[in-house]
Amino acid sequence: MVTENLDRVQNDINSACMNVGRDPSEVTLIAVSKTKPVEMIKAAYEHGCRNFGENKVQELTSKMPVLPDDIRWHMIGHLQTNKVKYIVGKVLLIHSVDSLKLAQAINDQAAKEGCIQDILLEMNIAGEASKFGSADPEVNAALIRDVSALEFVRLCGLMTVAPYVEDPEENRVYFRQLHDMIYGDLREYFPEKPLLSMGMSGDYKVAVEEGATHVRVGSSIFGERNYNI
Ligand SMILES: *Cc1c(COP(=O)(O)O)cnc(C)c1O
């Protein structure tokens, strides 16, 4: 099942790229394996998948040592400052940095370890109360400026978790806004090839059409999650 799903999602990404004249190699598919067993991750790995996303530090750090070490791990969930020490220097990219305080904690830990940690800033573009990050453009602009000045974190781009919607077209406006935040007045704070982490199972095709460089796809690859077991 996992292998067919991976092929289908990758094909969808390829055709979304075709729609807008993008090269599919610009888009990284992150298989979001939260709540799913190591066996399923191995099946995806055997099929060529190398990028996996988890949203909890404990789950991430327990899966990491029992899986191949060329896996590129992405931390995509809400992160507490007291937990950064477990993942800094171990994950390729932290997508969910939503405050200066958290960015500073990551910076301090990276300094201690003598590494540079790549991060994204999470923006609550749609302003949903249930989501992390701010929707206020001023607050977000200040966060981007302050974080880009930190020495041991590299601000690589932006991330958003769009609303849950029936029609993915409804989220197109938010994806476009996230794209425009990087390519507008704040362009100088981002690298030459900034990263845009947006799009999940319900809306990754639209996100790719709007410039996503990283899509985070869970249930469309591994099936629905059951939090009760
Ligand atoms: C769970 C999760 C995803 C994947 O969600 P699906 O709808 O299952 O694809 C993506 N991003 C974040 C931040 C998540 O927590």
The ligand as an SDF file (V2000), in Angstrom:
LIG
                    3D

 15 15  0  0  0  0  0  0  0  0999 V2000
    0.4360   15.5530   10.5080 C   0  0  0  0  0  0  0  0  0  0  0  0
    1.0340   16.7080    9.8200 C   0  0  0  0  0  0  0  0  0  0  0  0
    1.1180   16.7370    8.4060 C   0  0  0  0  0  0  0  0  0  0  0  0
    0.5850   15.6510    7.5040 C   0  0  0  0  0  0  0  0  0  0  0  0
   -0.8220   15.6440    7.5290 O   0  0  0  0  0  0  0  0  0  0  0  0
   -1.6740   14.7570    6.5050 P   0  0  0  0  0  0  0  0  0  0  0  0
   -2.9540   15.5140    6.3540 O   0  0  0  0  0  0  0  0  0  0  0  0
   -1.8500   13.4270    7.1210 O   0  0  0  0  0  0  0  0  0  0  0  0
   -0.9320   14.6860    5.2280 O   0  0  0  0  0  0  0  0  0  0  0  0
    1.7230   17.8440    7.8260 C   0  0  0  0  0  0  0  0  0  0  0  0
    2.2160   18.8530    8.5780 N   0  0  0  0  0  0  0  0  0  0  0  0
    2.1470   18.8630    9.9260 C   0  0  0  0  0  0  0  0  0  0  0  0
    2.7210   20.0070   10.6700 C   0  0  0  0  0  0  0  0  0  0  0  0
    1.5560   17.7940   10.5830 C   0  0  0  0  0  0  0  0  0  0  0  0
    1.4940   17.8090   11.9360 O   0  0  0  0  0  0  0  0  0  0  0  0
  1  2  1  0
  2  3  1  0
  2 14  2  0
  3  4  1  0
  3 10  2  0
  4  5  1  0
  5  6  1  0
  6  7  2  0
  6  8  1  0
  6  9  1  0
 10 11  1  0
 11 12  2  0
 12 13  1  0
 12 14  1  0
 14 15  1  0
M  END
$$$$
